[in-house]
């Protein structure tokens, strides 16, 4: 039986796959076959192999680059960037839930019979300059960049051969957005991640599988797994940011088999990092590092590597034409979240939504550049750091701590009026030294009882402050 694939350009089930479901299953399970063979071979060579079960997969050490990176930029970009109203879930809110605001928006602004697929030719990306984007992200201090290669709408930002006429090569930009940005990112020695949604809201194959209680697997073998393998083999990403997993069980998605192949035999097996969104009960339990939930903020130190993803626009991950400056996160809020995330052992992934024509709004650029200016002075306390024995104090105003090599860093947000800062947690020694990042001289200090130190901050003018907000003290020879 041949599978008919979805062509959203005319909402008809056209476009026939050249492979049957059985052929697709054979293709995917060949990967599993290679796994079984190489597991046996691995025993003979005493090479660590991973089997398709969570106990084995979860034992894989996280590649070190991710924990050292600390800060990345997230990009939500797709056909949803054309209406740029509400959020990147526009299609679902309009056609799936039929929310009044979205239905009314369409009725007022578009002719009768206008479909979501009609937005795709307007996703032009004519001003997309991947080198200028990469320069911006580098100036922002980001060490990795994650691009949406396919969101829940199903449109792929590369020429996926299982997304006929619903991809950026066949319609809209008519270019490989994933490849073009990846090349620019890597020229600057940044790491490159690909976001990929496992589900597609209105793909008939997915709708059929879902209606069967996920007993059938036509969508997984015909769409999800081939696309994941294609992304890996074509672009060799440093990170796979999986999403859209929450409706189906792991047996449906075959995530464990894919991850075993990824860790054992893929061309990126030694460097690739993945998150935890691989099935309906995976988040915060299985995978690589944990996202747990969007904008996840643990109140205590987790025992597993994690990442907080958030957006400069709190109301949307995609670009909104009707956003206001007052809606957006300001720089102090961003920096405080970044520092608190890092002090609790997390990475901070900050999202911006580009426009349909390939621009990053000036207000987003400004925010990113402000973060970069701060990191240029204070990045020593962020990159490559570890949580200290105390993560934060709030008895005399919030102070966040990080540890790097033998130094403890104390980041504070409120400059005291008398230029005297009490830091409650450090235990000083006669050899303790205190400096401020961006200020060359040693600072005077005295011990507090029962522990802690009181630091005499330098007297600086507005023009000589190393940072406009959030300052960092570097503590040497303390415990």
Buried (B, 14 or more C-beta within 10 A) or exposed (E): EEBBBBBBBEEEEEBEBEBBBEBBBEBBBEBBEBBEEBBEEBEEEEEEBBBBEBEBBBEBEEBEBBBEBBBBBBBBBBBBBBBBBBBBBBBBBBBEEEBEEBBEBBEEEEEEEEBBBBBBBBBBBEEBBBBBBBBBBBBBBBBBBBBBBBBBBBBBBBBBBBBBBBBBBBBBBEBBBBBBBBBBBBEBEBBBBBBBBBBBBBBBBBBEBBEEEBEBBBBBBBBBBBBBBBBBEBBBBBBBBBBBBEBBBBEBBBBBBBBBBBBBBBEBBEBBBBBBBBBBEBBBBBBBBBBBEEEBBBEEBBEBBBBBBBBBBEEBBBBBEEBEEEEBBEBEBBBBBBBBBBBBBBBBBBBBBBBBBBBBBEBBBEBBBBBBBBBEBBBBBBBBBEBBEBBBBEEBEBBBBBBBEEBBBBBBBEBEEEEEBBBBBBEBEEEBBBBBBBBEEEBEBEBBEEBBBBBBBBEBEEEEBBBEBBBBBBBBBBE
